[in-house]
Amino acid sequence: MIVKICGITQLEDAEAAIAGGANALGFNFYPRSKRYIGISDATKIVAQLPPRIQKVGVFVNETPERVADLVKRIGLDIAQLHGHEQPEQYPAGVRVWKAAHVDDQFSLAVWETCPAEALLLDSAPNGQYGGSGLSFDWARAAGGERRVIIAGGLDEENVREAIRRAKPWGVDVCSRIERAPGRKDHAKMAAFIQAVLEASA
């Protein structure tokens, strides 16, 4: 299972996540995010990570050319597109995870033909692009043929139930394991990862 720790801004948090068993790390390049990281800082951290770790860049309504350039320049493996990007706007030659915002009208069937490698399902209160700390009805993520990563409001206490109900390909956590935006609480992070590994075993 993909276990992604998002909103990484510090090398020590990345190293702690990997030590705990995470296999994907997210770096947020949306300037309005509380967890924004600059290109130079992200490049320095990514250069020190093991090749087996999937490095995911989070982008919101960027041009495909800029996304492709940053993925190559920083050394990322995946572009996670969190805005209103349509398939024709996906960067060429780049692995894409597409974020879909789940509300009462959401249907997984609408996304079955999406060309992204995986769908990241997240809550979207008040039009936020992730990081709200709020969850959605995990049953809405179940039953499709797509690879699905669930995000939004996950923590050590609820992730087992989320995995049981959604049976996802992966999980993504951010705000609920932080001591401040962009700064991880290592104990909470370790407990979360352990809960995921136990639930998916």
C-alpha positions, 0 to 999 in steps of 0.5 A: 500500500502507498503510505504518503506523508504530505506537506514535507518541508524539513529533511528530518521529517522526511527521514522520520517518515521513511524510518517509520515505513512511509514509501511516498513523500509529498512536497507542496508547490502551491504558493498559497499553501501553509505547507509551501516549499520552495524549489531550492529547499525541495531539491536539497531534500529530494537529493538526500532521499532513497530512490525507493521513496516516491517523491510527489510534487503537489501542484495547483493549476500550473501549466503542464510545461512548468510541472514537467520542468519542476518534476525533472529539475527537482527530481520528483517521480510523480505530479499530483494535480490538485486544481482544475486540470483536464487530461489534455493539460497533464504534463507529457511524460510525467506520472500523474496522480489526480486529486478529486474533491469529494462532496455529496454529488461525487461519483467514482464512476465519472473518473473511470476514464481519467488517464491519471495513474491514480486518483487522490480523493480528498475533502474540499470544504470552501474550495480548499485544495487539500490540507483541511483536516476534514474527512469524507464518506470513505464508502464513496471511494470503494468499488471502482476499478481505479487505483484510489488514494484516500486523503483528508482528516486521516489519523491514527484513530480512524485510518483503520476504519477508512482502509476497511471501508474504502479498500484503497491503493494508498493513504495520504496524511498531512495536517492531523500528524503535524505540530505546526503547518509543515512541521510533523509530530514524529510520534503521531506520524509513526503511530499513523504509519504503524496503524496503516501497515497493520490494517493493510497486512 
